[in-house]
Amino acid sequence: MILRAREVGRWDRLKKLGCLLILALFLAALSVLGWLGYQVHKQIAQEGGDLSDTWRFVTDPEAYVFEGRKRLNILCLGVDYNHDSKGIQYSKGARSDTIIVLSLQAESHKVTALSIPRDLRVRVTELGAQDKINAAFSLGGARRSRQVVSWFLGVPIDYCLVVKVDAAKELVDALGGLNLNVEKNMDYDDNWGNLHIHLKKGPHLLNGREVVGYCRFRHDEESDFGRMRRQQQVLRVVSARLSHSISKETIEKLVQIVRRNVSSDLSYSKMVTLARLFRGMDKNNVKAQSLVVQDDPESFDLLPVPEQNQRQVREVFGRQALP
């Protein structure tokens, strides 16, 4: 009986200790969540949001970022540098080197990328003046590019991301390189633009500089069309890589790269939300295509192919393009 009493007493003490430990862990978790909540709210407040936005960010991320829309259309622009007479880089007046529209669906979490050739001739001003579509950025930055692409496609562009050419190099290096199947031998040197591409056909682990060269190579019979296809190939590989487990240190590096090299009217909290929603998505949910165009017999510009472009807009954006 004395032994049983001791066992009962010990069990009571263990239960009390267990309750205290659970309470301590619960309070610690609340502290961490409270700190994270404070940091989230602080970021959202800086973006002009309030407590209701913070609550939606935490409890309903899809509603927070899509705001009742069935899809988001995001214009992604890769902007290269210009060079002065001494070969020094500067960004003022630069044209967009890469133009891709991403269409993200809310319910299915499908993503479609539409690449637009930079030499496509379109309307670039309110008065109807025409120029290559990549000239829109030099005329009015991201705002004008967003407007011009929306005019041409006949669909709303919800946000615009402007990515410096250095971002891709830094991102790939932060991921430890990319395994890519190089489709052909590539050799090209542009000392003025500091672009040197020397790649051999076949599977390789490419570093950031090599991936940028692979994406920018256009000195063959395909010119921009081959380049757009390779950009889409790299986009799929990067998406697959980001869907896998990534260390905390790598995530911190990626965040810093984005902050340094990406400017956007899409808030940072919504970028994070989209990353949460689309991370780990099935690769079959990522589709890519290039806009169908035709040569202009009177210039080196490219022209739309209206009927096929209408079909592409329906496939990518789920709607009929405006005339």
C-alpha positions as CSV (number, residue, x, y, z in Angstrom):
1,M,0.0,0.0,0.0
2,I,2.9,2.3,0.8
3,L,4.4,1.5,-2.6
4,R,1.2,2.3,-4.4
5,A,0.9,5.6,-2.6
6,R,4.4,6.5,-3.7
7,E,3.6,5.5,-7.3
8,V,0.4,7.5,-7.2
9,G,2.3,10.5,-5.9
10,R,5.0,10.2,-8.5
11,W,2.4,9.9,-11.2
12,D,0.7,13.0,-10.0
13,R,4.0,14.9,-10.0
14,L,4.7,13.6,-13.5
15,K,1.3,14.7,-14.7
16,K,1.9,18.2,-13.2
17,L,5.3,18.4,-14.8
18,G,3.9,17.2,-18.1
19,C,1.2,19.9,-17.9
20,L,3.7,22.5,-17.1
21,L,5.9,21.5,-20.1
22,I,2.9,21.5,-22.4
23,L,1.9,24.9,-21.1
24,A,5.5,26.2,-21.5
25,L,5.7,24.9,-25.1
26,F,2.2,26.4,-25.8
27,L,3.3,29.8,-24.5
28,A,6.6,29.6,-26.5
29,A,4.6,28.8,-29.6
30,L,2.3,31.7,-29.0
31,S,5.3,33.9,-28.5
32,V,6.8,32.8,-31.8
33,L,3.5,33.1,-33.6
34,G,2.9,36.5,-32.0
35,W,6.3,37.7,-33.1
36,L,5.7,36.4,-36.6
37,G,2.3,37.9,-36.7
38,Y,3.8,41.2,-35.6
39,Q,6.4,41.1,-38.3
40,V,3.7,40.2,-40.9
41,H,1.5,43.0,-39.8
42,K,4.4,45.4,-39.8
43,Q,5.2,44.5,-43.4
44,I,1.6,44.7,-44.5
45,A,1.1,48.0,-42.7
46,Q,4.1,49.4,-44.6
47,E,2.3,48.4,-47.8
48,G,-0.8,50.3,-46.7
49,G,-2.8,47.4,-45.3
50,D,-4.6,47.0,-42.0
51,L,-5.4,44.3,-39.5
52,S,-8.0,42.7,-41.8
53,D,-5.4,42.3,-44.5
54,T,-3.1,40.7,-42.0
55,W,-5.9,38.3,-40.9
56,R,-6.6,37.3,-44.5
57,F,-2.8,36.8,-45.1
58,V,-2.8,34.3,-42.3
59,T,-6.1,32.6,-42.6
60,D,-7.0,32.8,-46.3
61,P,-4.0,33.5,-48.5
62,E,-5.8,32.8,-51.7
63,A,-8.4,35.5,-51.0
64,Y,-5.6,37.8,-49.9
65,V,-3.7,37.7,-53.1
66,F,-6.4,37.1,-55.7
67,E,-9.0,39.4,-54.1
68,G,-11.9,37.6,-55.8
69,R,-10.3,37.3,-59.2
70,K,-10.2,33.9,-60.9
71,R,-6.7,34.5,-62.2
72,L,-3.8,37.0,-62.0
73,N,-1.9,38.1,-65.1
74,I,1.7,39.2,-64.2
75,L,4.0,40.8,-66.8
76,C,7.6,39.8,-66.3
77,L,10.3,42.0,-67.9
78,G,13.9,41.2,-68.1
79,V,15.8,44.4,-68.5
80,D,19.4,44.6,-69.7
81,Y,21.9,47.4,-69.4
82,N,22.9,50.0,-72.0
83,H,26.5,50.8,-72.5
84,D,28.1,54.2,-73.0
85,S,31.1,55.0,-75.3
86,K,33.5,53.6,-72.7
87,G,31.5,50.3,-72.3
88,I,30.2,51.3,-68.8
89,Q,26.8,50.0,-68.0
90,Y,23.8,52.2,-67.3
91,S,20.0,51.4,-67.1
92,K,18.4,54.7,-68.2
93,G,16.5,54.3,-71.5
94,A,17.1,50.5,-71.6
95,R,14.6,48.3,-73.5
96,S,13.1,45.1,-72.1
97,D,15.2,42.2,-73.3
98,T,12.7,39.5,-72.2
99,I,8.8,39.8,-72.1
100,I,6.8,37.0,-70.5
101,V,3.2,37.2,-69.3
102,L,2.4,34.7,-66.5
103,S,-1.3,33.8,-66.0
104,L,-1.9,32.2,-62.6
105,Q,-5.3,30.5,-61.9
106,A,-6.7,30.6,-58.4
107,E,-8.6,27.3,-58.1
108,S,-6.5,25.0,-60.2
109,H,-3.1,26.6,-59.3
110,K,-2.2,26.2,-63.0
111,V,0.4,28.6,-64.5
112,T,0.8,29.5,-68.2
113,A,3.6,31.5,-69.5
114,L,3.3,33.4,-72.8
115,S,6.5,34.7,-74.3
116,I,6.3,37.7,-76.6
117,P,9.1,38.5,-79.1
118,R,10.8,41.8,-78.3
119,D,10.9,42.7,-82.0
120,L,7.1,42.5,-82.3
121,R,5.7,45.8,-83.8
122,V,2.7,47.1,-81.8
123,R,1.0,50.3,-80.8
124,V,3.1,51.9,-78.1
125,T,1.3,55.3,-77.5
126,E,-2.2,56.6,-77.0
127,L,-2.1,58.3,-80.4
128,G,-1.4,55.0,-82.1
129,A,2.3,55.3,-82.9
130,Q,4.0,51.9,-83.5
131,D,7.3,50.6,-82.5
132,K,8.9,47.3,-81.3
133,I,7.2,46.2,-78.1
134,N,10.4,46.3,-76.2
135,A,10.6,50.1,-76.8
136,A,7.7,50.6,-74.4
137,F,10.0,50.2,-71.4
138,S,12.3,52.9,-72.7
139,L,9.3,55.2,-73.3
140,G,7.7,54.9,-69.9
141,G,9.2,52.1,-67.8
142,A,7.1,49.3,-66.3
143,R,3.9,51.4,-66.4
144,R,4.0,51.9,-70.2
145,S,5.1,48.3,-70.8
146,R,2.2,47.0,-68.8
147,Q,-0.2,49.3,-70.7
148,V,1.2,48.4,-74.1
149,V,1.0,44.6,-73.5
150,S,-2.5,45.0,-72.2
151,W,-3.5,47.0,-75.3
152,F,-2.0,44.3,-77.6
153,L,-3.4,41.2,-75.9
154,G,-6.7,42.7,-74.9
155,V,-6.5,41.4,-71.4
156,P,-5.9,43.1,-68.1
157,I,-2.4,43.0,-66.6
158,D,-2.7,43.0,-62.9
159,Y,1.0,43.4,-61.9
160,C,4.4,43.9,-63.4
161,L,7.7,42.5,-62.3
162,V,10.9,44.1,-63.6
163,V,14.0,41.9,-63.2
164,K,17.5,43.1,-63.7
165,V,19.7,40.9,-65.8
166,D,21.9,40.1,-62.8
167,A,19.0,38.5,-60.9
168,A,19.0,35.3,-62.9
169,K,22.7,34.8,-62.4
170,E,22.5,35.4,-58.7
171,L,19.4,33.2,-58.2
172,V,20.9,30.2,-60.1
173,D,24.2,30.5,-58.1
174,A,22.2,30.6,-54.9
175,L,20.5,27.4,-55.9
176,G,23.8,25.7,-56.5
177,G,23.4,25.8,-60.3
178,L,20.9,24.2,-62.6
179,N,20.9,20.9,-64.4
180,L,20.1,21.7,-68.0
181,N,20.2,19.7,-71.2
182,V,21.9,22.2,-73.5
183,E,20.3,21.7,-76.9
184,K,23.2,22.7,-79.2
185,N,26.8,23.9,-79.1
186,M,26.8,27.6,-78.5
187,D,29.8,30.0,-79.1
188,Y,29.4,33.7,-79.0
189,D,31.5,36.7,-77.7
190,D,30.3,40.2,-77.3
191,N,33.1,42.1,-75.6
192,W,31.2,45.4,-75.7
193,G,28.2,43.9,-73.9
194,N,30.4,41.7,-71.7
195,L,28.5,38.6,-72.9
196,H,30.5,35.4,-73.5
197,I,28.7,32.2,-74.3
198,H,30.6,28.9,-74.7
199,L,28.5,25.8,-74.1
200,K,28.5,22.3,-75.3
201,K,25.5,20.2,-76.3
202,G,24.3,17.8,-73.7
203,P,23.4,17.6,-70.0
204,H,25.4,19.9,-67.7
205,L,25.3,21.6,-64.3
206,L,25.4,25.3,-65.3
207,N,26.3,28.2,-63.1
208,G,24.5,31.5,-63.1
209,R,26.6,33.1,-65.8
210,E,26.2,30.1,-68.1
211,V,22.5,29.9,-67.6
212,V,22.1,33.6,-68.5
213,G,24.2,33.0,-71.6
214,Y,22.0,30.0,-72.5
215,C,18.9,32.1,-72.2
216,R,20.3,35.0,-74.1
217,F,21.9,33.2,-77.1
218,R,20.1,34.2,-80.3
219,H,22.9,33.9,-82.9
220,D,21.5,31.0,-85.0
221,E,18.7,30.5,-87.5
222,E,16.0,30.6,-84.8
223,S,17.1,34.0,-83.3
224,D,14.5,35.2,-80.7
225,F,12.3,32.1,-81.2
226,G,14.9,29.7,-79.9
227,R,15.8,32.1,-77.2
228,M,12.2,32.2,-75.9
229,R,12.0,28.5,-76.0
230,R,15.2,28.2,-73.9
231,Q,13.9,30.8,-71.4
232,Q,10.8,28.7,-71.0
233,Q,12.9,25.6,-70.5
234,V,14.9,27.4,-67.7
235,L,11.7,28.7,-66.2
236,R,10.3,25.1,-65.8
237,V,13.6,23.8,-64.3
238,V,13.7,26.7,-61.8
239,S,10.1,26.1,-60.9
240,A,10.8,22.4,-60.3
241,R,13.9,23.3,-58.3
242,L,12.1,25.7,-56.0
243,S,9.3,23.2,-55.4
244,H,11.8,20.9,-53.6
245,S,13.0,21.4,-50.0
246,I,15.3,24.4,-49.7
247,S,17.4,25.3,-46.7
248,K,16.6,28.4,-44.5
249,E,20.0,29.9,-45.6
250,T,19.1,29.5,-49.3
251,I,15.7,31.1,-48.7
252,E,17.3,34.1,-47.0
253,K,19.7,34.4,-50.0
254,L,16.8,34.3,-52.5
255,V,14.9,36.9,-50.5
256,Q,17.9,39.3,-50.6
257,I,18.3,38.7,-54.4
258,V,14.7,39.5,-55.0
259,R,15.0,42.7,-52.9
260,R,18.1,43.9,-54.8
261,N,17.1,43.0,-58.3
262,V,13.3,42.9,-58.6
263,S,11.0,45.9,-58.6
264,S,7.3,45.5,-58.8
265,D,3.8,46.9,-58.0
266,L,3.1,43.5,-56.5
267,S,3.7,43.9,-52.8
268,Y,6.3,41.8,-51.0
269,S,3.6,40.2,-48.8
270,K,1.7,39.1,-51.9
271,M,4.8,37.8,-53.5
272,V,5.3,35.6,-50.4
273,T,1.7,34.5,-50.5
274,L,2.0,33.4,-54.2
275,A,5.1,31.5,-53.3
276,R,3.2,29.8,-50.5
277,L,0.3,28.9,-52.8
278,F,2.2,27.7,-55.8
279,R,5.2,26.1,-54.2
280,G,5.3,22.3,-54.8
281,M,2.7,22.5,-57.6
282,D,2.6,19.6,-60.1
283,K,5.0,20.3,-63.1
284,N,2.1,19.3,-65.4
285,N,0.3,22.5,-64.2
286,V,3.0,24.6,-65.8
287,K,2.5,25.4,-69.5
288,A,4.5,27.6,-71.8
289,Q,4.1,28.9,-75.3
290,S,5.4,31.6,-77.6
291,L,3.3,34.1,-79.4
292,V,2.9,33.2,-83.1
293,V,4.3,36.0,-85.3
294,Q,5.3,36.6,-88.9
295,D,8.1,38.5,-90.6
296,D,7.5,42.0,-91.9
297,P,8.8,42.0,-95.5
298,E,9.7,45.7,-95.3
299,S,11.8,45.6,-92.1
300,F,13.4,43.4,-89.5
301,D,10.4,43.8,-87.3
302,L,7.9,41.0,-86.5
303,L,4.1,41.3,-87.0
304,P,1.2,39.6,-85.2
305,V,-0.8,36.8,-86.7
306,P,-4.3,37.9,-85.6
307,E,-6.3,34.6,-85.9
308,Q,-3.7,32.5,-84.2
309,N,-3.0,35.2,-81.6
310,Q,-6.7,35.2,-80.7
311,R,-6.6,31.5,-80.1
312,Q,-3.5,31.8,-78.0
313,V,-5.1,34.4,-75.8
314,R,-8.1,32.2,-75.3
315,E,-5.9,29.3,-74.3
316,V,-3.6,31.3,-71.9
317,F,-6.0,33.8,-70.4
318,G,-9.4,32.0,-70.8
319,R,-11.0,34.8,-72.6
320,Q,-11.5,36.4,-76.0
321,A,-9.0,39.2,-76.8
322,L,-10.4,42.6,-77.5
323,P,-10.2,43.8,-81.1
